[in-house]
Amino acid sequence: MAKRAKGTGTLRKRADGRWEGRLYLGKDENGKNQYKTVTSKKKSECQNKLDKLIAEEEKRKRNENFKYGDCINPTVEEWNRIYIEDFCTGYLKPKTISGYKSMIKNYINPYLGKYHLRDLSKLICQQYIMDIYENGRINQKRTSDIAQGLSSRTVKDIKIILHASLEKAVEEGIIDKNPTDKLNMPKDRVKGMTTLTKEQSNRLLEEAFNSGCFEFYYLELTTGLRLGEILALEWEDLDVKNKTLSITKQVQRIDGILQAETPKTKNSIRTIAISSDCATALAKLKMRQAKGTTLMFPSPETGTYRDQNAVTRKFKRMLRRAGLPQEVRFHDLRHTCATIALEEGVEIKALSSMLGHSDVAFTMNTYVHATKKIKTSAADKMEAAFQIGYSAVMDVECKLKEA
């Protein structure tokens, strides 16, 4: 029998007829030889078990030499864990890390997790991007959702996370280049925006009054605050005299715990003007609350931050009682506020600042349906301004034709 190469273990048939594979691990602290063994009835099965044992041992030895796990050629799943734990923690905000973990768990590892980094090609990544765009939806929350595919925005967010993870692998010298560079990203799907009309908005406010939360929804419909922002408001943020509200934080659930965090963008930190009616309503609300209450809209059960999911569930019940469309989300109230504001003549720049958008162009692109009405209205007003001159010319032309 030919001698087996060093490091490949030994294979023998025992007296009981079973096959045994043995791998030498070295000496322990007392100088004694250490072995690991596998057994099977068939020689081929035993060899396969031994080969697997050898591969695991080789990987364990490599890991001892590297701070960040198997840095020779880790899988995407292994590297994502290293990326989050060793490169993101302590650098990114906890909420951002929580979002990264969720995206990786739900949309990256199930598709690419078993690939080794060096086996990833640009073609594989391109096919992956299109796959999740067409078939990546985990559950369908609304009837307007694409049945199985993800939105182009979600796909873009996933690609950003994957690209950042692989870019760090390039910096660490694990791979030569990032296979997600210059991928062809899917374009936005055409979809409508759900908003309430003025009449519907007033019906919602009537229901809010009957449900004991009028001030909450009146503030939302007149300012378009994000849900996390309105839940984080404290009484010290309100200036009744100057009729302003300071937005400096937002409630987020991080690892199952509700807490207030500073917004990611500087534009989200802002001071907005509120109407006289809104300031008066909030001042009366404060008088009704228990002395020492710091939060503007605390949870009635705990006195701390309200759970966003609880607000959403109550909102759905209010919609049903008010006879309003069930597909309306709480975030659509923000869209409703913006749409009505534009239709009422609020300047786009002022609206963009109130909503905390990064720039005016984003606001215009988001509410293009409303800006079209504004342009049409502007054209109609210009027509009215020169109606006398236009009519005079038309009368002259008519007389000339008659002659």
C-alpha positions as a Python dict, from the first residue, in 0.01 Angstrom:
ca = {
    (1, 'M'): (0, 0, 0),
    (2, 'A'): (135, 343, -95),
    (3, 'K'): (228, 573, 191),
    (4, 'R'): (-22, 855, 244),
    (5, 'A'): (105, 1211, 219),
    (6, 'K'): (169, 1407, 538),
    (7, 'G'): (-140, 1583, 664),
    (8, 'T'): (-384, 1355, 483),
    (9, 'G'): (-449, 1131, 783),
    (10, 'T'): (-456, 751, 794),
    (11, 'L'): (-725, 509, 685),
    (12, 'R'): (-752, 151, 811),
    (13, 'K'): (-999, -133, 844),
    (14, 'R'): (-1059, -235, 1205),
    (15, 'A'): (-1108, -586, 1340),
    (16, 'D'): (-1484, -529, 1367),
    (17, 'G'): (-1502, -465, 991),
    (18, 'R'): (-1559, -88, 1014),
    (19, 'W'): (-1329, 167, 853),
    (20, 'E'): (-1149, 424, 1064),
    (21, 'G'): (-991, 753, 955),
    (22, 'R'): (-743, 920, 1188),
    (23, 'L'): (-591, 1267, 1170),
    (24, 'Y'): (-288, 1369, 1372),
    (25, 'L'): (-337, 1709, 1541),
    (26, 'G'): (0, 1750, 1710),
    (27, 'K'): (106, 1731, 2074),
    (28, 'D'): (-77, 1871, 2374),
    (29, 'E'): (80, 2076, 2653),
    (30, 'N'): (201, 1753, 2817),
    (31, 'G'): (369, 1629, 2501),
    (32, 'K'): (113, 1362, 2422),
    (33, 'N'): (-3, 1299, 2067),
    (34, 'Q'): (-353, 1421, 1981),
    (35, 'Y'): (-580, 1264, 1719),
    (36, 'K'): (-930, 1300, 1579),
    (37, 'T'): (-1104, 996, 1431),
    (38, 'V'): (-1403, 920, 1208),
    (39, 'T'): (-1562, 582, 1134),
    (40, 'S'): (-1795, 430, 875),
    (41, 'K'): (-1904, 94, 739),
    (42, 'K'): (-1780, 179, 390),
    (43, 'K'): (-1429, 284, 293),
    (44, 'S'): (-1552, 558, 57),
    (45, 'E'): (-1777, 710, 322),
    (46, 'C'): (-1496, 703, 576),
    (47, 'Q'): (-1263, 876, 327),
    (48, 'N'): (-1519, 1150, 269),
    (49, 'K'): (-1555, 1207, 644),
    (50, 'L'): (-1178, 1219, 680),
    (51, 'D'): (-1143, 1470, 397),
    (52, 'K'): (-1403, 1691, 561),
    (53, 'L'): (-1222, 1663, 895),
    (54, 'I'): (-893, 1762, 730),
    (55, 'A'): (-1055, 2066, 563),
    (56, 'E'): (-1207, 2181, 894),
    (57, 'E'): (-874, 2143, 1071),
    (58, 'E'): (-691, 2340, 801),
    (59, 'K'): (-946, 2619, 831),
    (60, 'R'): (-910, 2621, 1211),
    (61, 'K'): (-533, 2657, 1182),
    (62, 'R'): (-569, 2944, 935),
    (63, 'N'): (-807, 3122, 1169),
    (64, 'E'): (-548, 3111, 1445),
    (65, 'N'): (-321, 3325, 1231),
    (66, 'F'): (-574, 3596, 1148),
    (67, 'K'): (-752, 3843, 1369),
    (68, 'Y'): (-1061, 3856, 1149),
    (69, 'G'): (-1143, 3490, 1100),
    (70, 'D'): (-1077, 3301, 777),
    (71, 'C'): (-924, 3586, 581),
    (72, 'I'): (-774, 3362, 313),
    (73, 'N'): (-1100, 3323, 122),
    (74, 'P'): (-1407, 3356, 349),
    (75, 'T'): (-1761, 3309, 232),
    (76, 'V'): (-1983, 3613, 183),
    (77, 'E'): (-2172, 3521, 499),
    (78, 'E'): (-1853, 3488, 702),
    (79, 'W'): (-1713, 3814, 569),
    (80, 'N'): (-2038, 4005, 629),
    (81, 'R'): (-2023, 3904, 994),
    (82, 'I'): (-1663, 4024, 1017),
    (83, 'Y'): (-1751, 4347, 834),
    (84, 'I'): (-2035, 4429, 1075),
    (85, 'E'): (-1858, 4328, 1397),
    (86, 'D'): (-1510, 4466, 1328),
    (87, 'F'): (-1559, 4755, 1086),
    (88, 'C'): (-1907, 4897, 1149),
    (89, 'T'): (-1961, 4862, 1524),
    (90, 'G'): (-1854, 5178, 1703),
    (91, 'Y'): (-1829, 5368, 1375),
    (92, 'L'): (-2185, 5373, 1239),
    (93, 'K'): (-2500, 5462, 1433),
    (94, 'P'): (-2668, 5165, 1608),
    (95, 'K'): (-2982, 5214, 1394),
    (96, 'T'): (-2772, 5200, 1076),
    (97, 'I'): (-2599, 4882, 1192),
    (98, 'S'): (-2936, 4729, 1279),
    (99, 'G'): (-3057, 4810, 926),
    (100, 'Y'): (-2742, 4660, 773),
    (101, 'K'): (-2788, 4340, 974),
    (102, 'S'): (-3149, 4310, 862),
    (103, 'M'): (-3062, 4362, 494),
    (104, 'I'): (-2775, 4112, 514),
    (105, 'K'): (-2985, 3852, 692),
    (106, 'N'): (-3290, 3880, 466),
    (107, 'Y'): (-3154, 3976, 125),
    (108, 'I'): (-2780, 3907, 92),
    (109, 'N'): (-2684, 3593, 282),
    (110, 'P'): (-2978, 3381, 155),
    (111, 'Y'): (-2863, 3445, -204),
    (112, 'L'): (-2485, 3492, -188),
    (113, 'G'): (-2388, 3370, 160),
    (114, 'K'): (-2232, 3040, 51),
    (115, 'Y'): (-2014, 3190, -222),
    (116, 'H'): (-1648, 3241, -137),
    (117, 'L'): (-1538, 3600, -198),
    (118, 'R'): (-1290, 3503, -469),
    (119, 'D'): (-1562, 3310, -653),
    (120, 'L'): (-1786, 3617, -684),
    (121, 'S'): (-1786, 3763, -1032),
    (122, 'K'): (-1947, 4075, -1171),
    (123, 'L'): (-2190, 3854, -1367),
    (124, 'I'): (-2299, 3671, -1051),
    (125, 'C'): (-2357, 4002, -874),
    (126, 'Q'): (-2548, 4144, -1171),
    (127, 'Q'): (-2772, 3836, -1186),
    (128, 'Y'): (-2825, 3861, -809),
    (129, 'I'): (-2933, 4226, -834),
    (130, 'M'): (-3191, 4149, -1101),
    (131, 'D'): (-3313, 3842, -911),
    (132, 'I'): (-3399, 4034, -595),
    (133, 'Y'): (-3551, 4313, -807),
    (134, 'E'): (-3788, 4062, -968),
    (135, 'N'): (-3832, 3802, -693),
    (136, 'G'): (-3689, 3934, -369),
    (137, 'R'): (-3996, 4042, -170),
    (138, 'I'): (-4030, 3851, 156),
    (139, 'N'): (-4389, 3955, 224),
    (140, 'Q'): (-4648, 4177, 60),
    (141, 'K'): (-4761, 4453, 294),
    (142, 'R'): (-4985, 4649, 58),
    (143, 'T'): (-5203, 4569, -240),
    (144, 'S'): (-4999, 4822, -438),
    (145, 'D'): (-4676, 4630, -378),
    (146, 'I'): (-4518, 4447, -669),
    (147, 'A'): (-4618, 4084, -610),
    (148, 'Q'): (-4268, 3940, -566),
    (149, 'G'): (-4008, 4200, -654),
    (150, 'L'): (-3833, 4466, -448),
    (151, 'S'): (-3844, 4835, -524),
    (152, 'S'): (-3548, 4983, -708),
    (153, 'R'): (-3472, 5194, -402),
    (154, 'T'): (-3451, 4886, -177),
    (155, 'V'): (-3230, 4711, -433),
    (156, 'K'): (-3004, 5018, -439),
    (157, 'D'): (-2978, 5014, -58),
    (158, 'I'): (-2887, 4645, -62),
    (159, 'K'): (-2624, 4704, -329),
    (160, 'I'): (-2471, 4987, -124),
    (161, 'I'): (-2431, 4757, 178),
    (162, 'L'): (-2287, 4471, -29),
    (163, 'H'): (-2051, 4706, -212),
    (164, 'A'): (-1924, 4855, 116),
    (165, 'S'): (-1862, 4510, 262),
    (166, 'L'): (-1672, 4389, -45),
    (167, 'E'): (-1480, 4718, -71),
    (168, 'K'): (-1344, 4652, 276),
    (169, 'A'): (-1238, 4305, 157),
    (170, 'V'): (-1045, 4475, -125),
    (171, 'E'): (-873, 4704, 126),
    (172, 'E'): (-778, 4403, 337),
    (173, 'G'): (-622, 4234, 34),
    (174, 'I'): (-863, 3941, 33),
    (175, 'I'): (-990, 4011, -320),
    (176, 'D'): (-829, 4216, -596),
    (177, 'K'): (-1133, 4413, -708),
    (178, 'N'): (-1492, 4472, -608),
    (179, 'P'): (-1730, 4266, -826),
    (180, 'T'): (-2017, 4505, -753),
    (181, 'D'): (-1847, 4801, -923),
    (182, 'K'): (-2044, 4954, -1212),
    (183, 'L'): (-2342, 4717, -1201),
    (184, 'N'): (-2647, 4805, -1409),
    (185, 'M'): (-2910, 4902, -1154),
    (186, 'P'): (-3283, 4865, -1234),
    (187, 'K'): (-3480, 5183, -1292),
    (188, 'D'): (-3760, 5302, -1068),
    (189, 'R'): (-4094, 5137, -1121),
    (190, 'V'): (-4373, 5378, -1200),
    (191, 'K'): (-4607, 5391, -904),
    (192, 'G'): (-4864, 5631, -774),
    (193, 'M'): (-4855, 5814, -443),
    (194, 'T'): (-5139, 5764, -196),
    (195, 'T'): (-5264, 6089, -44),
    (196, 'L'): (-5581, 6207, 122),
    (197, 'T'): (-5790, 6493, -15),
    (198, 'K'): (-5873, 6795, 201),
    (199, 'E'): (-6219, 6653, 266),
    (200, 'Q'): (-6074, 6313, 363),
    (201, 'S'): (-5813, 6478, 585),
    (202, 'N'): (-6083, 6663, 776),
    (203, 'R'): (-6276, 6337, 820),
    (204, 'L'): (-5961, 6183, 966),
    (205, 'L'): (-5928, 6476, 1209),
    (206, 'E'): (-6288, 6428, 1322),
    (207, 'E'): (-6215, 6062, 1389),
    (208, 'A'): (-5892, 6158, 1567),
    (209, 'F'): (-6091, 6386, 1800),
    (210, 'N'): (-6333, 6102, 1879),
    (211, 'S'): (-6035, 5872, 1939),
    (212, 'G'): (-5865, 6114, 2178),
    (213, 'C'): (-5563, 6196, 1960),
    (214, 'F'): (-5666, 6510, 1771),
    (215, 'E'): (-5350, 6711, 1851),
    (216, 'F'): (-5125, 6430, 1728),
    (217, 'Y'): (-5291, 6409, 1386),
    (218, 'Y'): (-5348, 6783, 1350),
    (219, 'L'): (-4975, 6840, 1402),
    (220, 'E'): (-4893, 6562, 1155),
    (221, 'L'): (-5120, 6688, 878),
    (222, 'T'): (-5001, 7049, 913),
    (223, 'T'): (-4627, 6977, 937),
    (224, 'G'): (-4565, 6641, 764),
    (225, 'L'): (-4331, 6514, 1037),
    (226, 'R'): (-4193, 6163, 1010),
    (227, 'L'): (-4349, 5921, 1259),
    (228, 'G'): (-4022, 5879, 1448),
    (229, 'E'): (-3986, 6257, 1472),
    (230, 'I'): (-4332, 6327, 1612),
    (231, 'L'): (-4297, 6047, 1869),
    (232, 'A'): (-3967, 6191, 1994),
    (233, 'L'): (-4106, 6542, 2058),
    (234, 'E'): (-4066, 6684, 2406),
    (235, 'W'): (-4236, 6990, 2549),
    (236, 'E'): (-3907, 7175, 2555),
    (237, 'D'): (-3906, 7150, 2173),
    (238, 'L'): (-4217, 7370, 2155),
    (239, 'D'): (-4197, 7751, 2155),
    (240, 'V'): (-4559, 7866, 2186),
    (241, 'K'): (-4470, 8235, 2181),
    (242, 'N'): (-4277, 8218, 1852),
    (243, 'K'): (-4494, 7933, 1720),
    (244, 'T'): (-4199, 7705, 1634),
    (245, 'L'): (-4108, 7342, 1688),
    (246, 'S'): (-3751, 7208, 1708),
    (247, 'I'): (-3691, 6869, 1542),
    (248, 'T'): (-3367, 6723, 1679),
    (249, 'K'): (-3427, 6351, 1724),
    (250, 'Q'): (-3643, 6056, 1620),
    (251, 'V'): (-3766, 5743, 1796),
    (252, 'Q'): (-3619, 5423, 1657),
    (253, 'R'): (-3632, 5059, 1762),
    (254, 'I'): (-3277, 4929, 1795),
    (255, 'D'): (-3231, 4565, 1896),
    (256, 'G'): (-3587, 4561, 2026),
    (257, 'I'): (-3554, 4875, 2242),
    (258, 'L'): (-3726, 5206, 2168),
    (259, 'Q'): (-3487, 5500, 2197),
    (260, 'A'): (-3439, 5851, 2063),
    (261, 'E'): (-3152, 5897, 1817),
    (262, 'T'): (-3008, 6195, 1633),
    (263, 'P'): (-3115, 6194, 1265),
    (264, 'K'): (-2854, 6079, 1012),
    (265, 'T'): (-2867, 6393, 796),
    (266, 'K'): (-2815, 6754, 904),
    (267, 'N'): (-3123, 6864, 706),
    (268, 'S'): (-3343, 6650, 932),
    (269, 'I'): (-3239, 6864, 1229),
    (270, 'R'): (-3449, 7177, 1187),
    (271, 'T'): (-3683, 7431, 1341),
    (272, 'I'): (-4021, 7460, 1175),
    (273, 'A'): (-4304, 7709, 1204),
    (274, 'I'): (-4646, 7592, 1320),
    (275, 'S'): (-4983, 7764, 1288),
    (276, 'S'): (-5146, 7961, 1568),
    (277, 'D'): (-5420, 7699, 1595),
    (278, 'C'): (-5163, 7422, 1624),
    (279, 'A'): (-4967, 7607, 1894),
    (280, 'T'): (-5288, 7670, 2090),
    (281, 'A'): (-5400, 7306, 2061),
    (282, 'L'): (-5061, 7180, 2185),
    (283, 'A'): (-5058, 7427, 2474),
    (284, 'K'): (-5401, 7301, 2587),
    (285, 'L'): (-5279, 6941, 2555),
    (286, 'K'): (-4988, 7016, 2786),
    (287, 'M'): (-5227, 7158, 3047),
    (288, 'R'): (-5426, 6833, 3046),
    (289, 'Q'): (-5120, 6615, 3097),
    (290, 'A'): (-4978, 6516, 3434),
    (291, 'K'): (-4730, 6759, 3582),
    (292, 'G'): (-4371, 6671, 3499),
    (293, 'T'): (-4451, 6494, 3170),
    (294, 'T'): (-4163, 6559, 2933),
    (295, 'L'): (-4284, 6382, 2618),
    (296, 'M'): (-4546, 6552, 2403),
    (297, 'F'): (-4712, 6224, 2301),
    (298, 'P'): (-4611, 5957, 2557),
    (299, 'S'): (-4740, 5603, 2562),
    (300, 'P'): (-5059, 5588, 2774),
    (301, 'E'): (-4941, 5252, 2915),
    (302, 'T'): (-4576, 5319, 2999),
    (303, 'G'): (-4538, 5698, 2989),
    (304, 'T'): (-4232, 5653, 2768),
    (305, 'Y'): (-4199, 5649, 2391),
    (306, 'R'): (-4493, 5515, 2192),
    (307, 'D'): (-4437, 5205, 1983),
    (308, 'Q'): (-4455, 5293, 1612),
    (309, 'N'): (-4636, 4967, 1539),
    (310, 'A'): (-4901, 5048, 1800),
    (311, 'V'): (-4956, 5390, 1638),
    (312, 'T'): (-4989, 5226, 1297),
    (313, 'R'): (-5243, 4970, 1421),
    (314, 'K'): (-5458, 5241, 1580),
    (315, 'F'): (-5428, 5449, 1263),
    (316, 'K'): (-5568, 5161, 1055),
    (317, 'R'): (-5866, 5130, 1290),
    (318, 'M'): (-5929, 5504, 1261),
    (319, 'L'): (-5923, 5484, 881),
    (320, 'R'): (-6182, 5208, 889),
    (321, 'R'): (-6413, 5399, 1123),
    (322, 'A'): (-6377, 5715, 912),
    (323, 'G'): (-6453, 5523, 591),
    (324, 'L'): (-6114, 5607, 440),
    (325, 'P'): (-5896, 5386, 212),
    (326, 'Q'): (-5724, 5110, 409),
    (327, 'E'): (-5411, 5115, 193),
    (328, 'V'): (-5317, 5458, 330),
    (329, 'R'): (-5005, 5438, 548),
    (330, 'F'): (-4916, 5677, 827),
    (331, 'H'): (-4626, 5801, 613),
    (332, 'D'): (-4881, 5896, 347),
    (333, 'L'): (-5000, 6171, 581),
    (334, 'R'): (-4660, 6332, 521),
    (335, 'H'): (-4727, 6312, 147),
    (336, 'T'): (-5076, 6452, 207),
    (337, 'C'): (-4938, 6749, 396),
    (338, 'A'): (-4685, 6824, 121),
    (339, 'T'): (-4939, 6790, -160),
    (340, 'I'): (-5198, 7014, 3),
    (341, 'A'): (-4930, 7269, 94),
    (342, 'L'): (-4817, 7298, -267),
    (343, 'E'): (-5175, 7323, -391),
    (344, 'E'): (-5235, 7602, -138),
    (345, 'G'): (-4943, 7799, -277),
    (346, 'V'): (-4666, 7722, -24),
    (347, 'E'): (-4326, 7784, -188),
    (348, 'I'): (-4137, 7466, -275),
    (349, 'K'): (-3822, 7584, -93),
    (350, 'A'): (-4013, 7651, 229),
    (351, 'L'): (-4186, 7313, 203),
    (352, 'S'): (-3855, 7133, 142),
    (353, 'S'): (-3710, 7293, 455),
    (354, 'M'): (-4016, 7204, 662),
    (355, 'L'): (-4001, 6839, 555),
    (356, 'G'): (-3627, 6815, 621),
    (357, 'H'): (-3538, 6715, 265),
    (358, 'S'): (-3178, 6722, 146),
    (359, 'D'): (-3254, 6964, -138),
    (360, 'V'): (-3537, 7132, -325),
    (361, 'A'): (-3490, 6910, -632),
    (362, 'F'): (-3576, 6602, -425),
    (363, 'T'): (-3898, 6767, -306),
    (364, 'M'): (-3996, 6865, -661),
    (365, 'N'): (-3928, 6514, -795),
    (366, 'T'): (-4119, 6352, -510),
    (367, 'Y'): (-4427, 6571, -548),
    (368, 'V'): (-4418, 6619, -924),
    (369, 'H'): (-4795, 6547, -942),
    (370, 'A'): (-4863, 6851, -727),
    (371, 'T'): (-4612, 7078, -901),
    (372, 'K'): (-4782, 7005, -1234),
    (373, 'K'): (-5107, 7144, -1092),
    (374, 'I'): (-4918, 7450, -970),
    (375, 'K'): (-4772, 7509, -1316),
    (376, 'T'): (-5117, 7474, -1472),
    (377, 'S'): (-5259, 7715, -1216),
    (378, 'A'): (-4976, 7963, -1286),
    (379, 'A'): (-5053, 7944, -1658),
    (380, 'D'): (-5420, 8006, -1588),
    (381, 'K'): (-5335, 8309, -1374),
    (382, 'M'): (-5112, 8452, -1646),
    (383, 'E'): (-5392, 8398, -1894),
    (384, 'A'): (-5630, 8593, -1669),
    (385, 'A'): (-5375, 8876, -1635),
    (386, 'F'): (-5369, 8935, -2010),
    (387, 'Q'): (-5726, 8839, -2085),
    (388, 'I'): (-5830, 9195, -2185),
    (389, 'G'): (-5555, 9230, -2445),
    (390, 'Y'): (-5613, 8882, -2583),
    (391, 'S'): (-5988, 8937, -2612),
    (392, 'A'): (-5937, 9270, -2792),
    (393, 'V'): (-5713, 9106, -3054),
    (394, 'M'): (-5952, 8820, -3102),
    (395, 'D'): (-6244, 9064, -3152),
    (396, 'V'): (-6049, 9250, -3422),
    (397, 'E'): (-5969, 8926, -3605),
    (398, 'C'): (-6333, 8823, -3597),
    (399, 'K'): (-6444, 9157, -3742),
    (400, 'L'): (-6184, 9132, -4020),
    (401, 'K'): (-6303, 8785, -4115),
    (402, 'E'): (-6666, 8900, -4120),
    (403, 'A'): (-6576, 9189, -4349),
}
